[in-house]
Amino acid sequence: MGDQIGLTLRSGPWTEAEIRAYLNNISIPIRLATTGKANPMVQSLWYLFDDDALWCCTQADSVVAKRLHQNPGCGFEIAADQPPYRGIRGTGIAHLSAPEAADLLPKLFERYSISSDSQLAAWLLSRVEHEVAIRIDHLTITSWDYSSRM
């Protein structure tokens, strides 16, 4: 989907291979943190890990898209809310691209087990001309895993 930028491991118990496997195999939303004029905001979005980047979709006029347009630096976390507590968090640089949204949405449906003929998929695809793809690259990642303590 794009040029490989790479990822940097900051700290944590997982190897790069373990982080890549986690990102490709876990199907929970990403919590994406953006900055605004007064306060930060965290938003949950479906994601896909491809070409060393995290990919999401959102409406072009959404608050998260507007914030990323103003300041592409963002933070994120991908971790379950139930034991065993483990996951990744980090930072990256977001790039918005409307043309890639139409190809990305069906891939997100597949990743999150949304039937392409479902009401939800039909509704989201009916708005695709107003969607933008978000590519987050230049990833710096920290992992944690408290499985052994649980």
Chimera marker file (.cmm) of the C-alpha trace (Angstrom):
<marker_set name="trace">
<marker id="1" x="0.000" y="0.000" z="0.000" r="1" g="1" b="0" radius="0.5"/>
<marker id="2" x="2.926" y="2.370" z="0.365" r="1" g="1" b="0" radius="0.5"/>
<marker id="3" x="6.635" y="2.817" z="0.789" r="1" g="1" b="0" radius="0.5"/>
<marker id="4" x="8.304" y="0.959" z="3.623" r="1" g="1" b="0" radius="0.5"/>
<marker id="5" x="9.436" y="3.385" z="6.305" r="1" g="1" b="0" radius="0.5"/>
<marker id="6" x="10.334" y="0.963" z="9.094" r="1" g="1" b="0" radius="0.5"/>
<marker id="7" x="9.660" y="0.842" z="12.761" r="1" g="1" b="0" radius="0.5"/>
<marker id="8" x="11.813" y="1.534" z="15.766" r="1" g="1" b="0" radius="0.5"/>
<marker id="9" x="11.602" y="-0.464" z="18.983" r="1" g="1" b="0" radius="0.5"/>
<marker id="10" x="11.945" y="1.783" z="22.008" r="1" g="1" b="0" radius="0.5"/>
<marker id="11" x="11.613" y="-0.760" z="24.824" r="1" g="1" b="0" radius="0.5"/>
<marker id="12" x="9.717" y="-3.786" z="26.068" r="1" g="1" b="0" radius="0.5"/>
<marker id="13" x="9.979" y="-7.539" z="26.108" r="1" g="1" b="0" radius="0.5"/>
<marker id="14" x="8.884" y="-8.268" z="22.543" r="1" g="1" b="0" radius="0.5"/>
<marker id="15" x="11.148" y="-8.664" z="19.551" r="1" g="1" b="0" radius="0.5"/>
<marker id="16" x="10.365" y="-6.960" z="16.267" r="1" g="1" b="0" radius="0.5"/>
<marker id="17" x="9.023" y="-10.265" z="14.936" r="1" g="1" b="0" radius="0.5"/>
<marker id="18" x="6.695" y="-10.616" z="17.954" r="1" g="1" b="0" radius="0.5"/>
<marker id="19" x="5.427" y="-7.058" z="17.490" r="1" g="1" b="0" radius="0.5"/>
<marker id="20" x="4.758" y="-7.665" z="13.803" r="1" g="1" b="0" radius="0.5"/>
<marker id="21" x="2.906" y="-10.899" z="14.606" r="1" g="1" b="0" radius="0.5"/>
<marker id="22" x="0.825" y="-9.130" z="17.267" r="1" g="1" b="0" radius="0.5"/>
<marker id="23" x="-0.107" y="-6.288" z="14.906" r="1" g="1" b="0" radius="0.5"/>
<marker id="24" x="-1.109" y="-8.730" z="12.177" r="1" g="1" b="0" radius="0.5"/>
<marker id="25" x="-3.012" y="-11.198" z="14.354" r="1" g="1" b="0" radius="0.5"/>
<marker id="26" x="-4.897" y="-9.205" z="16.982" r="1" g="1" b="0" radius="0.5"/>
<marker id="27" x="-8.163" y="-7.686" z="15.787" r="1" g="1" b="0" radius="0.5"/>
<marker id="28" x="-8.887" y="-4.976" z="18.302" r="1" g="1" b="0" radius="0.5"/>
<marker id="29" x="-9.111" y="-1.292" z="17.403" r="1" g="1" b="0" radius="0.5"/>
<marker id="30" x="-6.232" y="1.101" z="17.692" r="1" g="1" b="0" radius="0.5"/>
<marker id="31" x="-6.584" y="3.938" z="20.184" r="1" g="1" b="0" radius="0.5"/>
<marker id="32" x="-5.251" y="6.944" z="18.322" r="1" g="1" b="0" radius="0.5"/>
<marker id="33" x="-4.284" y="10.074" z="20.255" r="1" g="1" b="0" radius="0.5"/>
<marker id="34" x="-4.216" y="13.445" z="18.528" r="1" g="1" b="0" radius="0.5"/>
<marker id="35" x="-3.598" y="16.984" z="19.742" r="1" g="1" b="0" radius="0.5"/>
<marker id="36" x="-5.923" y="19.941" z="19.455" r="1" g="1" b="0" radius="0.5"/>
<marker id="37" x="-5.979" y="23.606" z="20.391" r="1" g="1" b="0" radius="0.5"/>
<marker id="38" x="-6.677" y="22.911" z="24.056" r="1" g="1" b="0" radius="0.5"/>
<marker id="39" x="-6.765" y="19.180" z="24.751" r="1" g="1" b="0" radius="0.5"/>
<marker id="40" x="-5.649" y="15.841" z="23.373" r="1" g="1" b="0" radius="0.5"/>
<marker id="41" x="-8.243" y="13.358" z="22.120" r="1" g="1" b="0" radius="0.5"/>
<marker id="42" x="-8.221" y="9.562" z="21.911" r="1" g="1" b="0" radius="0.5"/>
<marker id="43" x="-10.301" y="7.841" z="19.249" r="1" g="1" b="0" radius="0.5"/>
<marker id="44" x="-10.714" y="4.137" z="18.524" r="1" g="1" b="0" radius="0.5"/>
<marker id="45" x="-10.418" y="3.104" z="14.878" r="1" g="1" b="0" radius="0.5"/>
<marker id="46" x="-10.073" y="-0.129" z="12.955" r="1" g="1" b="0" radius="0.5"/>
<marker id="47" x="-6.527" y="-0.589" z="11.690" r="1" g="1" b="0" radius="0.5"/>
<marker id="48" x="-4.458" y="-2.672" z="9.324" r="1" g="1" b="0" radius="0.5"/>
<marker id="49" x="-0.688" y="-3.138" z="9.593" r="1" g="1" b="0" radius="0.5"/>
<marker id="50" x="0.906" y="-3.096" z="6.139" r="1" g="1" b="0" radius="0.5"/>
<marker id="51" x="4.269" y="-1.913" z="4.766" r="1" g="1" b="0" radius="0.5"/>
<marker id="52" x="5.473" y="-1.030" z="8.278" r="1" g="1" b="0" radius="0.5"/>
<marker id="53" x="2.589" y="1.409" z="8.698" r="1" g="1" b="0" radius="0.5"/>
<marker id="54" x="-0.713" y="1.440" z="10.550" r="1" g="1" b="0" radius="0.5"/>
<marker id="55" x="-3.656" y="2.194" z="8.234" r="1" g="1" b="0" radius="0.5"/>
<marker id="56" x="-7.090" y="3.481" z="9.312" r="1" g="1" b="0" radius="0.5"/>
<marker id="57" x="-10.077" y="5.168" z="7.655" r="1" g="1" b="0" radius="0.5"/>
<marker id="58" x="-12.227" y="8.052" z="8.828" r="1" g="1" b="0" radius="0.5"/>
<marker id="59" x="-14.481" y="10.699" z="7.381" r="1" g="1" b="0" radius="0.5"/>
<marker id="60" x="-12.514" y="13.583" z="5.867" r="1" g="1" b="0" radius="0.5"/>
<marker id="61" x="-14.409" y="16.108" z="7.981" r="1" g="1" b="0" radius="0.5"/>
<marker id="62" x="-14.030" y="14.177" z="11.258" r="1" g="1" b="0" radius="0.5"/>
<marker id="63" x="-12.312" y="15.752" z="14.242" r="1" g="1" b="0" radius="0.5"/>
<marker id="64" x="-9.474" y="13.208" z="14.084" r="1" g="1" b="0" radius="0.5"/>
<marker id="65" x="-8.823" y="13.950" z="10.379" r="1" g="1" b="0" radius="0.5"/>
<marker id="66" x="-8.841" y="17.701" z="11.022" r="1" g="1" b="0" radius="0.5"/>
<marker id="67" x="-6.441" y="17.323" z="13.942" r="1" g="1" b="0" radius="0.5"/>
<marker id="68" x="-4.055" y="15.091" z="11.988" r="1" g="1" b="0" radius="0.5"/>
<marker id="69" x="-4.121" y="17.549" z="9.100" r="1" g="1" b="0" radius="0.5"/>
<marker id="70" x="-3.069" y="20.327" z="11.507" r="1" g="1" b="0" radius="0.5"/>
<marker id="71" x="-0.523" y="18.202" z="13.396" r="1" g="1" b="0" radius="0.5"/>
<marker id="72" x="0.395" y="14.800" z="11.922" r="1" g="1" b="0" radius="0.5"/>
<marker id="73" x="2.280" y="13.665" z="15.022" r="1" g="1" b="0" radius="0.5"/>
<marker id="74" x="0.191" y="11.166" z="16.971" r="1" g="1" b="0" radius="0.5"/>
<marker id="75" x="0.316" y="8.543" z="19.687" r="1" g="1" b="0" radius="0.5"/>
<marker id="76" x="-1.372" y="5.153" z="19.711" r="1" g="1" b="0" radius="0.5"/>
<marker id="77" x="-2.041" y="2.059" z="21.754" r="1" g="1" b="0" radius="0.5"/>
<marker id="78" x="-3.168" y="-1.386" z="20.642" r="1" g="1" b="0" radius="0.5"/>
<marker id="79" x="-4.012" y="-3.460" z="23.705" r="1" g="1" b="0" radius="0.5"/>
<marker id="80" x="-6.948" y="-5.467" z="24.997" r="1" g="1" b="0" radius="0.5"/>
<marker id="81" x="-8.919" y="-4.366" z="28.053" r="1" g="1" b="0" radius="0.5"/>
<marker id="82" x="-8.933" y="-7.878" z="29.527" r="1" g="1" b="0" radius="0.5"/>
<marker id="83" x="-6.188" y="-10.064" z="31.006" r="1" g="1" b="0" radius="0.5"/>
<marker id="84" x="-3.593" y="-10.997" z="30.153" r="1" g="1" b="0" radius="0.5"/>
<marker id="85" x="-2.599" y="-7.361" z="29.873" r="1" g="1" b="0" radius="0.5"/>
<marker id="86" x="-0.205" y="-6.932" z="26.981" r="1" g="1" b="0" radius="0.5"/>
<marker id="87" x="0.169" y="-4.806" z="23.918" r="1" g="1" b="0" radius="0.5"/>
<marker id="88" x="2.029" y="-2.004" z="22.240" r="1" g="1" b="0" radius="0.5"/>
<marker id="89" x="2.014" y="1.766" z="22.341" r="1" g="1" b="0" radius="0.5"/>
<marker id="90" x="3.976" y="4.342" z="20.465" r="1" g="1" b="0" radius="0.5"/>
<marker id="91" x="4.157" y="7.344" z="18.229" r="1" g="1" b="0" radius="0.5"/>
<marker id="92" x="4.107" y="8.004" z="14.522" r="1" g="1" b="0" radius="0.5"/>
<marker id="93" x="3.460" y="10.482" z="11.749" r="1" g="1" b="0" radius="0.5"/>
<marker id="94" x="0.051" y="10.435" z="10.032" r="1" g="1" b="0" radius="0.5"/>
<marker id="95" x="-0.576" y="11.081" z="6.344" r="1" g="1" b="0" radius="0.5"/>
<marker id="96" x="-4.112" y="11.512" z="4.965" r="1" g="1" b="0" radius="0.5"/>
<marker id="97" x="-5.035" y="10.234" z="1.499" r="1" g="1" b="0" radius="0.5"/>
<marker id="98" x="-8.563" y="10.199" z="0.070" r="1" g="1" b="0" radius="0.5"/>
<marker id="99" x="-7.843" y="7.999" z="-2.992" r="1" g="1" b="0" radius="0.5"/>
<marker id="100" x="-6.651" y="5.057" z="-0.870" r="1" g="1" b="0" radius="0.5"/>
<marker id="101" x="-9.783" y="4.913" z="1.308" r="1" g="1" b="0" radius="0.5"/>
<marker id="102" x="-11.882" y="2.989" z="-1.246" r="1" g="1" b="0" radius="0.5"/>
<marker id="103" x="-9.322" y="0.159" z="-1.374" r="1" g="1" b="0" radius="0.5"/>
<marker id="104" x="-8.680" y="0.191" z="2.364" r="1" g="1" b="0" radius="0.5"/>
<marker id="105" x="-12.264" y="-0.057" z="3.651" r="1" g="1" b="0" radius="0.5"/>
<marker id="106" x="-12.925" y="-3.596" z="2.293" r="1" g="1" b="0" radius="0.5"/>
<marker id="107" x="-9.615" y="-4.765" z="3.780" r="1" g="1" b="0" radius="0.5"/>
<marker id="108" x="-10.698" y="-3.395" z="7.166" r="1" g="1" b="0" radius="0.5"/>
<marker id="109" x="-14.052" y="-5.203" z="6.847" r="1" g="1" b="0" radius="0.5"/>
<marker id="110" x="-12.222" y="-8.472" z="6.229" r="1" g="1" b="0" radius="0.5"/>
<marker id="111" x="-9.798" y="-7.912" z="9.097" r="1" g="1" b="0" radius="0.5"/>
<marker id="112" x="-12.610" y="-7.196" z="11.577" r="1" g="1" b="0" radius="0.5"/>
<marker id="113" x="-14.937" y="-9.936" z="10.238" r="1" g="1" b="0" radius="0.5"/>
<marker id="114" x="-17.511" y="-7.514" z="8.837" r="1" g="1" b="0" radius="0.5"/>
<marker id="115" x="-19.467" y="-9.187" z="6.042" r="1" g="1" b="0" radius="0.5"/>
<marker id="116" x="-19.113" y="-7.222" z="2.808" r="1" g="1" b="0" radius="0.5"/>
<marker id="117" x="-22.870" y="-7.573" z="2.267" r="1" g="1" b="0" radius="0.5"/>
<marker id="118" x="-23.802" y="-6.424" z="5.781" r="1" g="1" b="0" radius="0.5"/>
<marker id="119" x="-25.783" y="-3.281" z="6.529" r="1" g="1" b="0" radius="0.5"/>
<marker id="120" x="-22.736" y="-1.745" z="8.200" r="1" g="1" b="0" radius="0.5"/>
<marker id="121" x="-20.479" y="-2.367" z="5.189" r="1" g="1" b="0" radius="0.5"/>
<marker id="122" x="-23.109" y="-0.988" z="2.796" r="1" g="1" b="0" radius="0.5"/>
<marker id="123" x="-23.512" y="2.140" z="4.917" r="1" g="1" b="0" radius="0.5"/>
<marker id="124" x="-19.761" y="2.739" z="5.203" r="1" g="1" b="0" radius="0.5"/>
<marker id="125" x="-19.212" y="2.156" z="1.483" r="1" g="1" b="0" radius="0.5"/>
<marker id="126" x="-22.053" y="4.556" z="0.643" r="1" g="1" b="0" radius="0.5"/>
<marker id="127" x="-19.962" y="7.298" z="2.287" r="1" g="1" b="0" radius="0.5"/>
<marker id="128" x="-16.587" y="6.266" z="0.816" r="1" g="1" b="0" radius="0.5"/>
<marker id="129" x="-16.283" y="9.413" z="-1.294" r="1" g="1" b="0" radius="0.5"/>
<marker id="130" x="-16.014" y="11.329" z="1.988" r="1" g="1" b="0" radius="0.5"/>
<marker id="131" x="-13.472" y="8.946" z="3.586" r="1" g="1" b="0" radius="0.5"/>
<marker id="132" x="-9.739" y="9.402" z="3.909" r="1" g="1" b="0" radius="0.5"/>
<marker id="133" x="-7.150" y="6.748" z="4.578" r="1" g="1" b="0" radius="0.5"/>
<marker id="134" x="-4.779" y="7.481" z="7.443" r="1" g="1" b="0" radius="0.5"/>
<marker id="135" x="-1.278" y="6.024" z="7.086" r="1" g="1" b="0" radius="0.5"/>
<marker id="136" x="0.786" y="6.226" z="10.268" r="1" g="1" b="0" radius="0.5"/>
<marker id="137" x="4.468" y="5.569" z="9.654" r="1" g="1" b="0" radius="0.5"/>
<marker id="138" x="7.811" y="6.357" z="11.305" r="1" g="1" b="0" radius="0.5"/>
<marker id="139" x="6.566" y="4.129" z="14.126" r="1" g="1" b="0" radius="0.5"/>
<marker id="140" x="8.361" y="4.107" z="17.459" r="1" g="1" b="0" radius="0.5"/>
<marker id="141" x="6.979" y="1.247" z="19.552" r="1" g="1" b="0" radius="0.5"/>
<marker id="142" x="7.087" y="0.102" z="23.177" r="1" g="1" b="0" radius="0.5"/>
<marker id="143" x="5.692" y="-3.316" z="24.077" r="1" g="1" b="0" radius="0.5"/>
<marker id="144" x="4.554" y="-4.689" z="27.404" r="1" g="1" b="0" radius="0.5"/>
<marker id="145" x="3.374" y="-8.116" z="28.471" r="1" g="1" b="0" radius="0.5"/>
<marker id="146" x="2.147" y="-8.956" z="31.972" r="1" g="1" b="0" radius="0.5"/>
<marker id="147" x="0.994" y="-12.485" z="30.986" r="1" g="1" b="0" radius="0.5"/>
<marker id="148" x="3.454" y="-14.169" z="33.344" r="1" g="1" b="0" radius="0.5"/>
<marker id="149" x="2.048" y="-12.202" z="36.290" r="1" g="1" b="0" radius="0.5"/>
<marker id="150" x="-1.522" y="-13.139" z="35.558" r="1" g="1" b="0" radius="0.5"/>
<link id1="1" id2="2" r="1" g="1" b="0" radius="0.2"/>
<link id1="2" id2="3" r="1" g="1" b="0" radius="0.2"/>
<link id1="3" id2="4" r="1" g="1" b="0" radius="0.2"/>
<link id1="4" id2="5" r="1" g="1" b="0" radius="0.2"/>
<link id1="5" id2="6" r="1" g="1" b="0" radius="0.2"/>
<link id1="6" id2="7" r="1" g="1" b="0" radius="0.2"/>
<link id1="7" id2="8" r="1" g="1" b="0" radius="0.2"/>
<link id1="8" id2="9" r="1" g="1" b="0" radius="0.2"/>
<link id1="9" id2="10" r="1" g="1" b="0" radius="0.2"/>
<link id1="10" id2="11" r="1" g="1" b="0" radius="0.2"/>
<link id1="11" id2="12" r="1" g="1" b="0" radius="0.2"/>
<link id1="12" id2="13" r="1" g="1" b="0" radius="0.2"/>
<link id1="13" id2="14" r="1" g="1" b="0" radius="0.2"/>
<link id1="14" id2="15" r="1" g="1" b="0" radius="0.2"/>
<link id1="15" id2="16" r="1" g="1" b="0" radius="0.2"/>
<link id1="16" id2="17" r="1" g="1" b="0" radius="0.2"/>
<link id1="17" id2="18" r="1" g="1" b="0" radius="0.2"/>
<link id1="18" id2="19" r="1" g="1" b="0" radius="0.2"/>
<link id1="19" id2="20" r="1" g="1" b="0" radius="0.2"/>
<link id1="20" id2="21" r="1" g="1" b="0" radius="0.2"/>
<link id1="21" id2="22" r="1" g="1" b="0" radius="0.2"/>
<link id1="22" id2="23" r="1" g="1" b="0" radius="0.2"/>
<link id1="23" id2="24" r="1" g="1" b="0" radius="0.2"/>
<link id1="24" id2="25" r="1" g="1" b="0" radius="0.2"/>
<link id1="25" id2="26" r="1" g="1" b="0" radius="0.2"/>
<link id1="26" id2="27" r="1" g="1" b="0" radius="0.2"/>
<link id1="27" id2="28" r="1" g="1" b="0" radius="0.2"/>
<link id1="28" id2="29" r="1" g="1" b="0" radius="0.2"/>
<link id1="29" id2="30" r="1" g="1" b="0" radius="0.2"/>
<link id1="30" id2="31" r="1" g="1" b="0" radius="0.2"/>
<link id1="31" id2="32" r="1" g="1" b="0" radius="0.2"/>
<link id1="32" id2="33" r="1" g="1" b="0" radius="0.2"/>
<link id1="33" id2="34" r="1" g="1" b="0" radius="0.2"/>
<link id1="34" id2="35" r="1" g="1" b="0" radius="0.2"/>
<link id1="35" id2="36" r="1" g="1" b="0" radius="0.2"/>
<link id1="36" id2="37" r="1" g="1" b="0" radius="0.2"/>
<link id1="37" id2="38" r="1" g="1" b="0" radius="0.2"/>
<link id1="38" id2="39" r="1" g="1" b="0" radius="0.2"/>
<link id1="39" id2="40" r="1" g="1" b="0" radius="0.2"/>
<link id1="40" id2="41" r="1" g="1" b="0" radius="0.2"/>
<link id1="41" id2="42" r="1" g="1" b="0" radius="0.2"/>
<link id1="42" id2="43" r="1" g="1" b="0" radius="0.2"/>
<link id1="43" id2="44" r="1" g="1" b="0" radius="0.2"/>
<link id1="44" id2="45" r="1" g="1" b="0" radius="0.2"/>
<link id1="45" id2="46" r="1" g="1" b="0" radius="0.2"/>
<link id1="46" id2="47" r="1" g="1" b="0" radius="0.2"/>
<link id1="47" id2="48" r="1" g="1" b="0" radius="0.2"/>
<link id1="48" id2="49" r="1" g="1" b="0" radius="0.2"/>
<link id1="49" id2="50" r="1" g="1" b="0" radius="0.2"/>
<link id1="50" id2="51" r="1" g="1" b="0" radius="0.2"/>
<link id1="51" id2="52" r="1" g="1" b="0" radius="0.2"/>
<link id1="52" id2="53" r="1" g="1" b="0" radius="0.2"/>
<link id1="53" id2="54" r="1" g="1" b="0" radius="0.2"/>
<link id1="54" id2="55" r="1" g="1" b="0" radius="0.2"/>
<link id1="55" id2="56" r="1" g="1" b="0" radius="0.2"/>
<link id1="56" id2="57" r="1" g="1" b="0" radius="0.2"/>
<link id1="57" id2="58" r="1" g="1" b="0" radius="0.2"/>
<link id1="58" id2="59" r="1" g="1" b="0" radius="0.2"/>
<link id1="59" id2="60" r="1" g="1" b="0" radius="0.2"/>
<link id1="60" id2="61" r="1" g="1" b="0" radius="0.2"/>
<link id1="61" id2="62" r="1" g="1" b="0" radius="0.2"/>
<link id1="62" id2="63" r="1" g="1" b="0" radius="0.2"/>
<link id1="63" id2="64" r="1" g="1" b="0" radius="0.2"/>
<link id1="64" id2="65" r="1" g="1" b="0" radius="0.2"/>
<link id1="65" id2="66" r="1" g="1" b="0" radius="0.2"/>
<link id1="66" id2="67" r="1" g="1" b="0" radius="0.2"/>
<link id1="67" id2="68" r="1" g="1" b="0" radius="0.2"/>
<link id1="68" id2="69" r="1" g="1" b="0" radius="0.2"/>
<link id1="69" id2="70" r="1" g="1" b="0" radius="0.2"/>
<link id1="70" id2="71" r="1" g="1" b="0" radius="0.2"/>
<link id1="71" id2="72" r="1" g="1" b="0" radius="0.2"/>
<link id1="72" id2="73" r="1" g="1" b="0" radius="0.2"/>
<link id1="73" id2="74" r="1" g="1" b="0" radius="0.2"/>
<link id1="74" id2="75" r="1" g="1" b="0" radius="0.2"/>
<link id1="75" id2="76" r="1" g="1" b="0" radius="0.2"/>
<link id1="76" id2="77" r="1" g="1" b="0" radius="0.2"/>
<link id1="77" id2="78" r="1" g="1" b="0" radius="0.2"/>
<link id1="78" id2="79" r="1" g="1" b="0" radius="0.2"/>
<link id1="79" id2="80" r="1" g="1" b="0" radius="0.2"/>
<link id1="80" id2="81" r="1" g="1" b="0" radius="0.2"/>
<link id1="81" id2="82" r="1" g="1" b="0" radius="0.2"/>
<link id1="82" id2="83" r="1" g="1" b="0" radius="0.2"/>
<link id1="83" id2="84" r="1" g="1" b="0" radius="0.2"/>
<link id1="84" id2="85" r="1" g="1" b="0" radius="0.2"/>
<link id1="85" id2="86" r="1" g="1" b="0" radius="0.2"/>
<link id1="86" id2="87" r="1" g="1" b="0" radius="0.2"/>
<link id1="87" id2="88" r="1" g="1" b="0" radius="0.2"/>
<link id1="88" id2="89" r="1" g="1" b="0" radius="0.2"/>
<link id1="89" id2="90" r="1" g="1" b="0" radius="0.2"/>
<link id1="90" id2="91" r="1" g="1" b="0" radius="0.2"/>
<link id1="91" id2="92" r="1" g="1" b="0" radius="0.2"/>
<link id1="92" id2="93" r="1" g="1" b="0" radius="0.2"/>
<link id1="93" id2="94" r="1" g="1" b="0" radius="0.2"/>
<link id1="94" id2="95" r="1" g="1" b="0" radius="0.2"/>
<link id1="95" id2="96" r="1" g="1" b="0" radius="0.2"/>
<link id1="96" id2="97" r="1" g="1" b="0" radius="0.2"/>
<link id1="97" id2="98" r="1" g="1" b="0" radius="0.2"/>
<link id1="98" id2="99" r="1" g="1" b="0" radius="0.2"/>
<link id1="99" id2="100" r="1" g="1" b="0" radius="0.2"/>
<link id1="100" id2="101" r="1" g="1" b="0" radius="0.2"/>
<link id1="101" id2="102" r="1" g="1" b="0" radius="0.2"/>
<link id1="102" id2="103" r="1" g="1" b="0" radius="0.2"/>
<link id1="103" id2="104" r="1" g="1" b="0" radius="0.2"/>
<link id1="104" id2="105" r="1" g="1" b="0" radius="0.2"/>
<link id1="105" id2="106" r="1" g="1" b="0" radius="0.2"/>
<link id1="106" id2="107" r="1" g="1" b="0" radius="0.2"/>
<link id1="107" id2="108" r="1" g="1" b="0" radius="0.2"/>
<link id1="108" id2="109" r="1" g="1" b="0" radius="0.2"/>
<link id1="109" id2="110" r="1" g="1" b="0" radius="0.2"/>
<link id1="110" id2="111" r="1" g="1" b="0" radius="0.2"/>
<link id1="111" id2="112" r="1" g="1" b="0" radius="0.2"/>
<link id1="112" id2="113" r="1" g="1" b="0" radius="0.2"/>
<link id1="113" id2="114" r="1" g="1" b="0" radius="0.2"/>
<link id1="114" id2="115" r="1" g="1" b="0" radius="0.2"/>
<link id1="115" id2="116" r="1" g="1" b="0" radius="0.2"/>
<link id1="116" id2="117" r="1" g="1" b="0" radius="0.2"/>
<link id1="117" id2="118" r="1" g="1" b="0" radius="0.2"/>
<link id1="118" id2="119" r="1" g="1" b="0" radius="0.2"/>
<link id1="119" id2="120" r="1" g="1" b="0" radius="0.2"/>
<link id1="120" id2="121" r="1" g="1" b="0" radius="0.2"/>
<link id1="121" id2="122" r="1" g="1" b="0" radius="0.2"/>
<link id1="122" id2="123" r="1" g="1" b="0" radius="0.2"/>
<link id1="123" id2="124" r="1" g="1" b="0" radius="0.2"/>
<link id1="124" id2="125" r="1" g="1" b="0" radius="0.2"/>
<link id1="125" id2="126" r="1" g="1" b="0" radius="0.2"/>
<link id1="126" id2="127" r="1" g="1" b="0" radius="0.2"/>
<link id1="127" id2="128" r="1" g="1" b="0" radius="0.2"/>
<link id1="128" id2="129" r="1" g="1" b="0" radius="0.2"/>
<link id1="129" id2="130" r="1" g="1" b="0" radius="0.2"/>
<link id1="130" id2="131" r="1" g="1" b="0" radius="0.2"/>
<link id1="131" id2="132" r="1" g="1" b="0" radius="0.2"/>
<link id1="132" id2="133" r="1" g="1" b="0" radius="0.2"/>
<link id1="133" id2="134" r="1" g="1" b="0" radius="0.2"/>
<link id1="134" id2="135" r="1" g="1" b="0" radius="0.2"/>
<link id1="135" id2="136" r="1" g="1" b="0" radius="0.2"/>
<link id1="136" id2="137" r="1" g="1" b="0" radius="0.2"/>
<link id1="137" id2="138" r="1" g="1" b="0" radius="0.2"/>
<link id1="138" id2="139" r="1" g="1" b="0" radius="0.2"/>
<link id1="139" id2="140" r="1" g="1" b="0" radius="0.2"/>
<link id1="140" id2="141" r="1" g="1" b="0" radius="0.2"/>
<link id1="141" id2="142" r="1" g="1" b="0" radius="0.2"/>
<link id1="142" id2="143" r="1" g="1" b="0" radius="0.2"/>
<link id1="143" id2="144" r="1" g="1" b="0" radius="0.2"/>
<link id1="144" id2="145" r="1" g="1" b="0" radius="0.2"/>
<link id1="145" id2="146" r="1" g="1" b="0" radius="0.2"/>
<link id1="146" id2="147" r="1" g="1" b="0" radius="0.2"/>
<link id1="147" id2="148" r="1" g="1" b="0" radius="0.2"/>
<link id1="148" id2="149" r="1" g="1" b="0" radius="0.2"/>
<link id1="149" id2="150" r="1" g="1" b="0" radius="0.2"/>
</marker_set>
